[in-house]
Amino acid sequence: MYKELSMLGIHDLALFVVSGLLLNMMPGPDSLLIMLRSGSQGWRAGSMAALGIGTGTMVHVLAAALGLSALLSASAELFAVIKLMGALYLVYLGVSMLWQRSGTSTSVDGAVALPALSYGRIFRQGLLTNVLNPKVALFFLAFVPQFIDPASPQKAMAFIVLGCIFNLNGMIWCHLLAFSTAFASRKARLPARVVTWLNRVMGGLFVGLGIKLAVEW
């Protein structure tokens, strides 16, 4: 397998895998969303959020490989529009959490549940949280090419392969996060009032991240 990757111009694969794992473990909107859904609806909900995030990551990988992310990087106006859309969506998620009240039901895992969202809606939340963050696109443009030989005749394919490896690492971490959060929530058996306030704290963090994304250049 390593020989086939070398033929694509991919080098320092071990360093790429380790760096990717560390980068995926850094806290951000994706991790917060997985923890929120896992803690309130169980690991299946967290897994759906993770799958949505992974799908969004692949959108960025394919866009970067096809050159669309380079266009985004070159156009300040387009970057600003997409960044504002992403910021507004994060603020929308945060505000909806701030106004959400805890319910009386529990998830199938035994976790104290907020009003349950459908798995489809949770998947879309993960997808949009990732896709509407233009910094993810710029990250792939800056990070992945460092592990591709400039002389490689198959740069796009090498980019996609590395993107898939990065996303696989991310999915492993995201699902570990979903399982561990659901397990901790089930063991803690938090009162509904505490769950409500934790949800509001998460909502405030999303609002803060949205504002931060909007004002940073």
ChimeraX attribute file (.defattr): number of C-alpha atoms within 10 A of each C-alpha:
attribute: neighborCount
match mode: 1-to-1
recipient: residues
	/A:1	6
	/A:2	9
	/A:3	9
	/A:4	9
	/A:5	15
	/A:6	16
	/A:7	15
	/A:8	20
	/A:9	20
	/A:10	26
	/A:11	16
	/A:12	11
	/A:13	16
	/A:14	9
	/A:15	11
	/A:16	19
	/A:17	16
	/A:18	13
	/A:19	14
	/A:20	21
	/A:21	18
	/A:22	13
	/A:23	13
	/A:24	20
	/A:25	15
	/A:26	9
	/A:27	9
	/A:28	12
	/A:29	18
	/A:30	21
	/A:31	21
	/A:32	16
	/A:33	24
	/A:34	28
	/A:35	27
	/A:36	23
	/A:37	28
	/A:38	31
	/A:39	30
	/A:40	29
	/A:41	27
	/A:42	27
	/A:43	27
	/A:44	19
	/A:45	28
	/A:46	32
	/A:47	25
	/A:48	26
	/A:49	33
	/A:50	31
	/A:51	21
	/A:52	25
	/A:53	29
	/A:54	25
	/A:55	20
	/A:56	22
	/A:57	23
	/A:58	19
	/A:59	16
	/A:60	26
	/A:61	28
	/A:62	19
	/A:63	19
	/A:64	24
	/A:65	20
	/A:66	14
	/A:67	14
	/A:68	15
	/A:69	23
	/A:70	15
	/A:71	13
	/A:72	19
	/A:73	17
	/A:74	11
	/A:75	11
	/A:76	11
	/A:77	11
	/A:78	14
	/A:79	20
	/A:80	15
	/A:81	14
	/A:82	18
	/A:83	22
	/A:84	20
	/A:85	19
	/A:86	22
	/A:87	25
	/A:88	18
	/A:89	20
	/A:90	27
	/A:91	21
	/A:92	16
	/A:93	20
	/A:94	24
	/A:95	17
	/A:96	15
	/A:97	23
	/A:98	20
	/A:99	12
	/A:100	15
	/A:101	17
	/A:102	20
	/A:103	15
	/A:104	10
	/A:105	15
	/A:106	17
	/A:107	20
	/A:108	12
	/A:109	18
	/A:110	17
	/A:111	25
	/A:112	26
	/A:113	24
	/A:114	24
	/A:115	15
	/A:116	16
	/A:117	12
	/A:118	10
	/A:119	17
	/A:120	12
	/A:121	14
	/A:122	22
	/A:123	22
	/A:124	18
	/A:125	22
	/A:126	26
	/A:127	23
	/A:128	18
	/A:129	22
	/A:130	25
	/A:131	23
	/A:132	22
	/A:133	24
	/A:134	23
	/A:135	16
	/A:136	17
	/A:137	24
	/A:138	17
	/A:139	13
	/A:140	21
	/A:141	21
	/A:142	10
	/A:143	12
	/A:144	20
	/A:145	16
	/A:146	13
	/A:147	17
	/A:148	22
	/A:149	17
	/A:150	12
	/A:151	9
	/A:152	15
	/A:153	12
	/A:154	15
	/A:155	18
	/A:156	19
	/A:157	16
	/A:158	24
	/A:159	25
	/A:160	19
	/A:161	16
	/A:162	24
	/A:163	22
	/A:164	17
	/A:165	16
	/A:166	25
	/A:167	22
	/A:168	16
	/A:169	19
	/A:170	22
	/A:171	18
	/A:172	14
	/A:173	18
	/A:174	25
	/A:175	21
	/A:176	15
	/A:177	22
	/A:178	28
	/A:179	21
	/A:180	16
	/A:181	23
	/A:182	30
	/A:183	18
	/A:184	14
	/A:185	23
	/A:186	19
	/A:187	11
	/A:188	11
	/A:189	12
	/A:190	14
	/A:191	10
	/A:192	17
	/A:193	12
	/A:194	11
	/A:195	21
	/A:196	22
	/A:197	15
	/A:198	16
	/A:199	25
	/A:200	20
	/A:201	15
	/A:202	22
	/A:203	26
	/A:204	18
	/A:205	18
	/A:206	26
	/A:207	24
	/A:208	16
	/A:209	17
	/A:210	25
	/A:211	16
	/A:212	12
	/A:213	20
	/A:214	18
	/A:215	10
	/A:216	7
	/A:217	9
